[in-house]
Every structure is written in structure tokens, then in C-alpha cells.
């Protein structure tokens, strides 16, 4: 089975399992993104996952499972790498804006290619470090699955988020020690256990909010 047929079949079954509806066009874009990802990964080292059987679950479904949870209209995916979770979320939420930020030039070149080829008008790609990025408008949500710790996430991104915004951190096991390192200025609003088809091990989405000044 070629990549397109394999990805399409796995995606359709996976979306049904997590209870998310996608249009025919959205499914096509998600598959096209994964095909581009597989192609560019051979030379750009976007991800250590190279097994086609794992790519839908580890890249697409692991990103999309948060769709029913996240709220807002403007998001920034910090340390996005190859566009995860930002690209899959932007495809499924075309009425929302997504900024994809990464300091690695090779990875942002790939993201520009994805934005252009899939005609993602709601995506902005930024090749810079988070501390040097000053958005013209603050974000409703900072989302990431790449930060080493929750403390690094809130410390590094506090200037990007609106007063009533949220930090959304995709994690594996419940990060008890990371939570204890957070300053008292941040509250854990909720911890959402995630069930991702085809992914072994625990997954959680942590929702954090800055306390009002």
C-alpha cells in the first residue's frame, strides 16, 4: 500500500475513534501534509518517527485529539518543529489564526512549503527564538509539545499571551515534578487525560492560566 492510501485509511479510522469529524478537503490536506512530512524528513530530520505505520497516530491524531478542548481564536505553537501540533490544528480550525514559531531554519522552510502547497491562509511562520518575537497582537493560547518543562514554557512565553489566555502543554505522564516548579503566578486550570489511538503510554493536556495582576 502506498503512503497516500495508508495514511488516508488510518486517518479515517482514527478520526472516527476519537470522535472528530473532518471534511473530505480537510482529510485530503492532512494526508498531503503527512506525505510532505515523510518526504522532507529524509533530509531535514523533522522527526525521529519514520515508520509509516506510526505517523498518523503519533503526528496527526496526537495533535487533533486536543481539538474539543482548546479554546480561542489566536494560537502560537512554540518550538513547532515540523508543525506539530500547529499544522493539523490549523487545517481543522480554518477560522482561527496559528503562528508557528521555531528557531531552526530548515524546519521553518518546510513549514513555508506546507503553508504554500496546502494554501493555509490562517498560518504564519516565524523563524526566530521565542525571546526575540514580539507579536503585534497577543494570543489566546500558547500551545506546545516541545518544551522541556512547564516552567520554561510559561517563563519563555508569558509576553505572548493575553491576560485571559491559556497555556496548553501536551505531555506524556502527568508531570507532577514540573508542576511543583511553577511560580505561584500560574494556576493549573485543568489536566485532560488523552486517549490517542495507536499511541502507547499516557498522554495529557495541561491547561494553565496566569493569575490576574
N, C-alpha and C positions, 0 to 999 in steps of 0.2 A: 504493500500500500504506500502511495507517495505521501509526502508531508501534508499536502493540502487536504487530501481525503482523510488522513489520520486525524489531523487537527480538527477538522470540521465535525467528524463523528464524535470525538472525545468532548469537544466543546458543547455540542448539543446535549449530550448525556449529562455532562457536568452541570450545565445551567439548570437543567431540569431537577437535578439532585439538590441544588442549593436554592431552588425556588425563585430564580431570576429570569424574567422574560427579556428577550432581545429580538430586535427586528432582523429580517434577513440581511439588511445592509450592515447592521452592527455586527452580526456574526461574521459577515464577509470581511469587515475591517479588522476584527480581532484575529482572524486567521491570517490575513495578509500581514499584519504586524508580526505575528509569530514566525511567518515564513522569512520576513526580512531579518528578524532577530536571529534565526537559525543561520542564515547566510552570513550576516556580519559578525556573528560570534566566532566564526572560524579564524578571523584575523584580528578582531577588535577586543576579544576577551571580555564580552559583556557579562557573562555568567559562567560559573563552573558547571552548570547543568547543561549537558549536551545530549542526553538521552531523549529522543523524540517522544518516547512514551511518558516521560515525566513533565514535559514542557507545558502542556495545557494546565495540569493541576498546579505545578509549582509557580508558574508565571501568571497565567490568566485567572484561574479560579481562586488562587490565593489572594489576588488583588480584588477581584469582583465580589468576594464574599462579604466585604465591608459595605457594599452599596446601600443596603437597607438601614445602615447605622449612621453614616456620616451625614452631617447637615451643613448647609451653607451654599454660597454661590461662587466664592473665590477661594481657590486652594493653591498651596505651593507644596510640591513634592521635593523635599530637600535631600540631596545625595541620591538622586533618582537613578543614577547608573544608566541602564538600558531602558529606562522609562517605566519602572515598576515601583509603585502601582499606578503612577500617573497616566500613562497612555491608555491602559484598559479602562480606567475610570473616566477619562475624557471622552472615550468613544461611547460609553454608556450614559454619560451626562452631558450631551451636547449644548445644553443651555447654561452650563457652568464654565467658568474660566479656570484653567490649570496652568500654573507656571512650573516648569521642570528645570530644576537647578542642579548643576553638577560642575565640579572644577576640572573634570577630565575632558579634554578637547576631543578625543576620539569618540567618547560616548555621546557628547553633545552633537557631533557631526552626524552620528547615526540618528539621533533624535530629530535633527533638522530634515533628514531624509524621510523619516517616518511621517513627520508633520506634512511635508510636501506631497508625498506619494498618496497618503490617505486623506489629504485635504482637511486637516484638523484645524479649522479656523479658531477654535477655542483654546489652542495650545500656544504657549510662549516658552521658548527655550532660552535658558541663560547659562552661559559658560563662565562661571565665576565661583569664588568661595562665598559661603553664606555671609561672612562678616563684612564683605565688600558690596553686598547687594542692598540697595535702598529702593524699595518699590514705590511707585507713585501713589498707589492705593494699598492699604493694608488688607490682610487676608482673613477670611472667616475660619480657615482651617490650615494648619501646618500638618502635613501627613508624611510619614516616612517609615520605611522598614530597614533603613541602613544605619541609623545612629547607633553608636556603641552603647550609649546609656541614655536613660530618660533625662538625667541631669544635663548631659551635653546637649540634648535636643532643646530643652526649654531655655538653657543659658545661651545657646547659639542662635536661637530663632525668636527670642522674645520681642525683638524690634520689628518683626514682620507681621505680627498678629494684632487684629483689632481687639478692643477691650473685652468684647463679649465672644471672642473667638475660642477655638479649641485646638489642642494638640492631639493628634491621632497617631499613636505609635503601634505599629504591628510588631508583635513579639512572639517568641516561642512559648516556653514555660512561663508561668506567672512570675514576673520579675520582682520578687519581694525585696531583695537587697537594693535594687535600683530605686525602688520607691522610698526606702528609708533615707536615701541620699538627697532626695529633693528638698529644696528650701521650703519654708513654711508659706511662701507666697503662692504656691500652687496646690490645687486640690485635685484629687482623683475623682472625677465625676462618676466614672463607671469603668468596669472591666468586662469586656464582652468575650466570652469563650467562642471560638470559631471552629466550625467543622468543615474542613476542606476536603472534598472527595479526592482520593489518590495521594493525600499527604499524610504520612505517619507522624506521630508526635503531636504535642499540644500546640495550639495557636491561640493567641489572644490579641484583642484590640483594646489598648488603653486609651481612655478619654480623659484628658487633663485640661484644667482651666485655671487661668491666673485669677487670684483673688482681687476683688475691686480695690483700687487705691484708696 
